Amino acid sequence: MIEVENLSKRDGEKTGVTPATARPYLLGALASLSAAAAAIHFAVVFEHFKDYTLYGVFFLVLAWAQLIWPAVLLWRPSRLWLWLGMAGNAAVLAVYVASRTVGLPFGPDLHHPEQVGALDVVACVLEFTLITGCAALAWRPSLADRPVRRRGGAAAAATLLAVPALAIAAAAAVMTPGWAGPEGPAGMASGSRMAASSPSPAGMGDMGSTGGLPDMRMYGSTAPPTASQVLAAGRLIDQTDATLARYQNVQAAFAAGYTYVLRTNGEEHLLYENPRDPAHAGLDPQHPSSLVYAINVPHHAPILLGAMYIQNGDTNGPQVGGSLTRWHSHLVTCQNSRPTVAGFGVQLRGSCNPATWHDTYTAQMLHVWVVPYPGGVFSDDLSRAATNSAVHAALTGK
């Protein structure tokens, strides 16, 4: 049986212009598929580093592997190298399927399936096609020795470049906002610009507006709190602090059912999701609706910053601390066919039709911070500066 590594180049040497076998076309096609997948993975490396360091490392290693593999394939092809290409890409596809069906067994999205996106679908198609091609060539190396009709210089170049051009076009197209939305680099950039263009939310009225509606609304009285309201606010703080002591480790939060992950400006909101247990809705210090962690802190695990209470439906939140405990809600718009929190670019679950969507507001919410936080214990400031200041206070005690 003819080995892939021994495929002859003599035919190409005879003509000096066009190879007489299918070898360069097959190897070139496989190399192009791998390079296109690598380009997609390089494009999302930084976004995955923002989500979770190990995710970023995985994508960085994967991207380089998919770029080095075709270089070695073209330089010194071998059956072993084909098998490695198959095994590696098959493993990547297995991880992808797990992440979209049952969720990964580690990281911030623990056992929580991710949404399917255009970028990852195209990458999977490229990888599956690569696996199929490698399998065919490893099984029947003689395929590379099949003679091909000699072509003129232009025709030969066009044939050799057909698959690379198609792979590059697919990768480029899917990384545009129209295809990939917030998943692609352009979508990420536009989302960042949107968040940056909105004033830092130092207070409820400072968030700006979208489509003529305020990005955030506040509820409740602004009258000075009474003595009893101040005491009630203090009790809420103490009770929340006592409850949160068990969730200092983010893995404890995941294990307790806080598995719906939303991220913005360096913070990770873990929402409790168990429809059979309504105790986590409303103002119950024993069962906060959401836990808020600072993420991506260099050389440090996620830091618990506080809790967030969320009302059911359109119910008004109890203003136990008077004007100290004013509740707020966020405007939800439809962007790239996904419900999106205005001013932050945070995408919620599900899909939406921009043609029929009507902007709406979330249920009312109340933050209770258990570390020194800009604006106070009940501050609604979710800016990057506020997060950084809270992290500094948590680490230094100042």
C-alpha positions as CSV (number, residue, x, y, z in Angstrom):
1,M,0.0,0.0,0.0
2,I,1.3,3.4,-0.9
3,E,2.0,5.6,2.2
4,V,1.0,9.3,2.2
5,E,4.5,10.4,3.1
6,N,5.9,8.6,0.0
7,L,3.5,10.3,-2.5
8,S,5.6,11.3,-5.4
9,K,6.4,14.8,-6.5
10,R,8.1,13.6,-9.7
11,D,5.2,14.5,-12.0
12,G,5.3,18.1,-10.9
13,E,9.1,18.2,-11.4
14,K,8.8,16.9,-15.0
15,T,6.5,19.7,-16.1
16,G,7.8,22.5,-13.9
17,V,4.4,24.0,-14.0
18,T,1.5,21.8,-13.0
19,P,1.5,18.7,-10.8
20,A,0.1,15.6,-12.5
21,T,-1.5,14.1,-9.3
22,A,-4.2,15.1,-6.9
23,R,-1.7,15.4,-4.1
24,P,-1.3,19.2,-3.9
25,Y,-5.0,19.7,-4.3
26,L,-6.0,17.3,-1.5
27,L,-3.3,18.5,0.9
28,G,-4.0,22.1,0.1
29,A,-7.7,21.7,0.7
30,L,-7.1,20.0,4.1
31,A,-4.6,22.7,5.1
32,S,-7.1,25.5,4.1
33,L,-9.9,24.0,6.2
34,S,-7.7,23.9,9.3
35,A,-6.3,27.4,8.8
36,A,-9.8,28.8,8.4
37,A,-10.9,27.1,11.6
38,A,-7.8,28.5,13.3
39,A,-8.7,32.0,12.1
40,I,-12.2,31.8,13.7
41,H,-10.7,30.6,17.0
42,F,-8.0,33.3,17.0
43,A,-10.8,35.9,16.5
44,V,-12.6,34.9,19.7
45,V,-9.6,34.2,22.0
46,F,-9.8,37.5,23.9
47,E,-13.5,37.3,24.4
48,H,-13.1,33.8,26.0
49,F,-10.2,35.1,28.2
50,K,-12.7,37.7,29.5
51,D,-15.2,35.0,30.3
52,Y,-12.8,32.5,32.0
53,T,-9.1,32.2,31.8
54,L,-9.1,28.5,31.0
55,Y,-11.5,29.1,28.2
56,G,-9.1,31.6,26.7
57,V,-6.1,29.2,27.1
58,F,-8.1,26.4,25.4
59,F,-9.0,28.6,22.4
60,L,-5.4,30.0,22.1
61,V,-3.9,26.5,22.2
62,L,-6.5,25.2,19.8
63,A,-6.0,28.1,17.3
64,W,-2.2,27.6,17.2
65,A,-2.6,23.8,16.8
66,Q,-5.0,24.3,13.9
67,L,-2.5,26.7,12.3
68,I,0.6,24.6,12.9
69,W,-1.0,21.3,11.7
70,P,-1.5,22.4,8.1
71,A,2.1,23.7,7.9
72,V,3.5,20.3,8.9
73,L,1.0,18.6,6.6
74,L,2.3,20.5,3.6
75,W,5.9,20.2,4.6
76,R,6.0,16.5,5.5
77,P,2.6,14.7,5.2
78,S,2.3,11.3,6.9
79,R,-0.5,9.0,7.9
80,L,0.2,9.6,11.6
81,W,-0.2,13.3,11.1
82,L,-3.5,12.7,9.4
83,W,-4.7,10.6,12.3
84,L,-3.6,13.3,14.7
85,G,-5.6,15.9,12.8
86,M,-8.6,13.6,12.9
87,A,-8.3,12.9,16.6
88,G,-7.7,16.5,17.6
89,N,-10.6,18.0,15.6
90,A,-12.9,15.1,16.7
91,A,-12.1,16.0,20.4
92,V,-12.9,19.7,19.7
93,L,-16.2,18.7,18.1
94,A,-17.0,16.6,21.2
95,V,-16.3,19.5,23.5
96,Y,-18.5,21.7,21.4
97,V,-21.4,19.3,21.4
98,A,-21.2,18.9,25.1
99,S,-21.1,22.7,25.7
100,R,-24.3,23.1,23.6
101,T,-26.3,20.1,25.0
102,V,-25.4,19.4,28.7
103,G,-22.9,22.1,29.4
104,L,-19.3,21.8,30.4
105,P,-18.4,20.2,33.8
106,F,-16.2,23.1,34.8
107,G,-16.0,26.9,34.5
108,P,-18.5,29.7,35.1
109,D,-21.1,28.0,32.8
110,L,-21.0,24.8,34.8
111,H,-23.6,22.3,33.4
112,H,-25.3,25.2,31.6
113,P,-25.7,24.7,27.8
114,E,-24.5,27.6,25.7
115,Q,-26.4,29.1,22.7
116,V,-25.5,27.9,19.2
117,G,-24.0,30.7,17.1
118,A,-23.0,31.2,13.5
119,L,-19.2,31.4,14.2
120,D,-19.1,28.0,16.0
121,V,-21.3,26.3,13.4
122,V,-19.0,27.3,10.6
123,A,-16.0,26.2,12.6
124,C,-17.7,22.9,13.2
125,V,-18.4,22.4,9.5
126,L,-14.8,23.2,8.7
127,E,-13.6,20.7,11.3
128,F,-16.0,18.0,10.3
129,T,-15.0,18.3,6.6
130,L,-11.3,18.2,7.7
131,I,-11.9,15.0,9.6
132,T,-13.7,13.4,6.7
133,G,-10.9,14.4,4.3
134,C,-8.2,13.1,6.6
135,A,-10.0,9.8,7.1
136,A,-10.4,9.3,3.4
137,L,-6.7,10.0,2.7
138,A,-5.5,7.9,5.6
139,W,-7.7,5.0,4.6
140,R,-6.7,5.2,0.9
141,P,-3.4,7.0,0.4
142,S,-3.6,6.1,-3.2
143,L,-6.2,8.9,-3.7
144,A,-3.4,11.4,-3.7
145,D,-1.6,9.6,-6.5
146,R,-4.6,9.7,-8.9
147,P,-3.6,11.5,-12.1
148,V,-5.3,14.8,-12.9
149,R,-5.5,16.5,-16.2
150,R,-2.8,19.0,-16.8
151,R,-4.0,22.6,-16.9
152,G,-2.6,25.9,-17.9
153,G,-1.0,28.2,-15.3
154,A,-4.1,30.3,-14.6
155,A,-6.5,27.2,-14.5
156,A,-4.1,25.4,-12.2
157,A,-3.8,28.3,-9.9
158,A,-7.5,28.7,-9.8
159,T,-8.0,25.0,-8.9
160,L,-5.4,25.1,-6.2
161,L,-6.9,28.3,-4.7
162,A,-10.6,27.2,-4.9
163,V,-10.8,25.6,-1.5
164,P,-8.7,28.2,0.3
165,A,-10.7,31.0,-1.2
166,L,-14.0,29.3,-0.2
167,A,-12.7,28.7,3.4
168,I,-11.5,32.3,3.7
169,A,-14.8,33.7,2.4
170,A,-16.8,31.6,4.8
171,A,-14.7,32.6,7.8
172,A,-14.7,36.3,6.8
173,A,-18.5,36.3,6.1
174,V,-19.4,34.7,9.4
175,M,-17.3,37.2,11.4
176,T,-19.4,40.2,10.2
177,P,-22.1,41.6,12.4
178,G,-24.9,40.5,10.1
179,W,-23.9,36.9,10.5
180,A,-22.2,36.5,13.8
181,G,-23.8,39.4,15.7
182,P,-22.2,39.8,19.2
183,E,-20.2,36.6,18.7
184,G,-17.9,38.0,16.0
185,P,-15.2,40.5,16.5
186,A,-17.2,43.3,14.8
187,G,-20.2,42.5,17.0
188,M,-18.0,42.5,20.1
189,A,-16.5,45.8,19.2
190,S,-19.9,47.4,18.5
191,G,-21.2,46.1,21.8
192,S,-18.2,47.6,23.6
193,R,-18.8,50.9,21.8
194,M,-22.4,50.9,22.9
195,A,-21.5,50.2,26.5
196,A,-18.7,52.8,26.4
197,S,-21.0,55.5,24.8
198,S,-23.5,55.2,27.7
199,P,-22.7,57.3,30.7
200,S,-21.3,55.4,33.7
201,P,-24.4,54.6,35.8
202,A,-23.4,56.4,38.9
203,G,-27.1,56.7,39.7
204,M,-30.4,55.4,38.3
205,G,-31.0,58.5,36.2
206,D,-27.6,58.5,34.6
207,M,-27.8,55.5,32.3
208,G,-29.0,57.3,29.1
209,S,-31.8,56.1,26.9
210,T,-32.6,53.9,23.9
211,G,-35.3,54.5,21.4
212,G,-36.7,57.3,23.6
213,L,-36.9,55.1,26.7
214,P,-34.6,55.3,29.8
215,D,-32.2,52.4,29.9
216,M,-33.0,52.1,33.7
217,R,-36.0,53.0,35.7
218,M,-36.1,53.6,39.5
219,Y,-39.0,53.0,41.8
220,G,-40.1,54.1,45.3
221,S,-40.1,57.2,47.4
222,T,-37.3,59.7,47.5
223,A,-38.2,61.1,50.9
224,P,-35.6,61.0,53.6
225,P,-35.8,57.6,55.4
226,T,-37.2,57.4,58.9
227,A,-35.3,56.0,61.9
228,S,-37.2,52.7,61.6
229,Q,-36.4,52.5,57.9
230,V,-32.7,53.0,58.6
231,L,-32.9,50.2,61.1
232,A,-34.7,48.0,58.7
233,A,-32.1,48.7,56.0
234,G,-29.4,47.7,58.5
235,R,-31.1,44.4,59.3
236,L,-31.4,43.6,55.5
237,I,-27.7,44.2,55.1
238,D,-26.8,42.0,58.1
239,Q,-29.1,39.2,57.0
240,T,-27.8,39.3,53.5
241,D,-24.2,39.3,54.7
242,A,-24.9,36.3,56.9
243,T,-26.5,34.3,54.0
244,L,-23.7,35.2,51.5
245,A,-21.1,33.7,53.8
246,R,-21.8,30.3,52.4
247,Y,-21.2,31.4,48.8
248,Q,-17.7,32.9,49.0
249,N,-16.6,30.1,46.7
250,V,-18.4,30.4,43.3
251,Q,-18.6,26.6,43.0
252,A,-20.9,26.6,46.1
253,A,-23.2,29.0,44.2
254,F,-23.3,26.8,41.2
255,A,-24.0,23.7,43.4
256,A,-26.8,25.6,45.1
257,G,-28.7,26.3,41.8
258,Y,-27.3,29.7,40.8
259,T,-26.6,28.6,37.3
260,Y,-28.0,31.4,35.0
261,V,-24.9,33.4,34.2
262,L,-25.0,37.1,33.0
263,R,-21.8,39.1,32.7
264,T,-21.1,42.9,32.5
265,N,-18.2,45.2,33.2
266,G,-16.2,42.7,35.1
267,E,-19.1,41.4,37.2
268,E,-20.8,38.0,36.9
269,H,-24.5,37.8,38.0
270,L,-25.4,34.2,38.9
271,L,-29.2,34.0,39.0
272,Y,-31.0,31.2,40.8
273,E,-33.1,29.1,38.4
274,N,-35.4,26.4,39.8
275,P,-39.0,26.9,38.8
276,R,-40.1,24.5,41.6
277,D,-38.6,26.8,44.3
278,P,-40.2,30.3,44.2
279,A,-38.5,31.2,47.5
280,H,-35.7,33.0,45.6
281,A,-38.1,35.6,44.2
282,G,-38.7,38.9,46.0
283,L,-36.9,40.2,49.1
284,D,-35.9,37.1,51.1
285,P,-32.5,37.5,52.7
286,Q,-32.3,33.7,53.2
287,H,-32.7,33.1,49.5
288,P,-31.2,35.9,47.3
289,S,-32.4,35.9,43.7
290,S,-28.9,36.4,42.4
291,L,-25.3,36.5,43.5
292,V,-22.8,39.0,42.1
293,Y,-19.1,38.1,41.7
294,A,-16.1,40.1,40.4
295,I,-14.5,38.0,37.7
296,N,-11.1,38.0,35.8
297,V,-9.3,39.3,38.9
298,P,-5.6,38.6,38.2
299,H,-4.3,35.6,40.2
300,H,-7.6,35.4,42.2
301,A,-10.7,33.4,42.1
302,P,-14.1,35.2,41.6
303,I,-14.8,37.6,44.5
304,L,-18.3,37.7,46.0
305,L,-19.4,41.4,46.0
306,G,-23.1,41.1,47.0
307,A,-26.6,39.9,46.2
308,M,-29.4,41.1,44.0
309,Y,-33.1,40.6,44.8
310,I,-35.5,40.3,41.9
311,Q,-39.3,40.7,42.2
312,N,-41.8,38.5,40.4
313,G,-43.4,39.9,37.3
314,D,-44.6,43.5,37.7
315,T,-44.7,43.5,41.5
316,N,-43.2,46.5,43.2
317,G,-40.3,45.8,45.5
318,P,-40.9,46.5,49.2
319,Q,-39.0,49.7,50.1
320,V,-38.1,48.5,53.6
321,G,-35.4,51.1,53.9
322,G,-37.3,54.0,52.4
323,S,-35.3,56.0,49.9
324,L,-32.2,53.9,50.9
325,T,-33.7,50.9,49.2
326,R,-35.0,52.1,45.9
327,W,-35.6,49.3,43.3
328,H,-34.7,49.5,39.6
329,S,-35.3,47.8,36.3
330,H,-33.5,47.6,33.0
331,L,-34.8,48.2,29.5
332,V,-34.7,45.1,27.3
333,T,-34.4,45.6,23.5
334,C,-34.1,43.2,20.6
335,Q,-30.6,43.2,19.0
336,N,-29.3,40.7,16.6
337,S,-32.5,38.6,17.2
338,R,-31.6,38.3,20.9
339,P,-33.2,40.1,23.9
340,T,-30.5,42.5,25.1
341,V,-30.2,44.6,28.3
342,A,-29.8,48.2,27.0
343,G,-26.7,50.1,28.0
344,F,-24.8,46.9,28.8
345,G,-25.2,44.7,25.7
346,V,-25.9,41.7,28.0
347,Q,-27.9,39.1,26.0
348,L,-30.6,37.2,27.7
349,R,-31.8,33.7,26.8
350,G,-34.2,33.1,23.9
351,S,-34.7,34.9,20.6
352,C,-36.7,37.8,19.4
353,N,-38.0,39.1,16.1
354,P,-37.0,42.8,15.7
355,A,-40.1,43.4,13.4
356,T,-42.6,42.5,16.2
357,W,-40.6,43.2,19.3
358,H,-41.7,45.8,21.8
359,D,-39.1,47.1,24.2
360,T,-39.9,46.2,27.8
361,Y,-38.5,46.3,31.3
362,T,-37.2,43.6,33.5
363,A,-38.7,42.9,36.9
364,Q,-37.6,45.3,39.7
365,M,-34.3,44.6,41.3
366,L,-32.3,45.7,44.4
367,H,-28.6,45.3,45.0
368,V,-27.1,44.7,48.5
369,W,-23.3,44.9,48.4
370,V,-21.3,43.2,51.2
371,V,-18.0,44.8,50.3
372,P,-17.3,48.6,50.3
373,Y,-19.0,49.7,47.1
374,P,-19.0,53.1,45.3
375,G,-22.4,54.8,46.0
376,G,-23.2,52.8,49.1
377,V,-24.5,49.4,50.1
378,F,-27.6,49.7,47.8
379,S,-25.9,51.3,44.9
380,D,-27.1,50.6,41.4
381,D,-23.7,51.5,39.8
382,L,-22.6,48.7,37.6
383,S,-19.8,50.5,35.8
384,R,-16.3,49.0,35.3
385,A,-14.9,51.6,37.6
386,A,-17.3,50.7,40.4
387,T,-16.4,47.0,40.0
388,N,-12.7,47.7,40.1
389,S,-13.1,49.9,43.2
390,A,-15.1,47.2,45.0
391,V,-12.4,44.6,44.1
392,H,-9.7,46.8,45.4
393,A,-11.6,47.3,48.6
394,A,-12.2,43.6,49.0
395,L,-8.6,42.7,48.5
396,T,-7.1,45.5,50.6
397,G,-9.8,46.2,53.1
398,K,-9.7,49.9,52.2
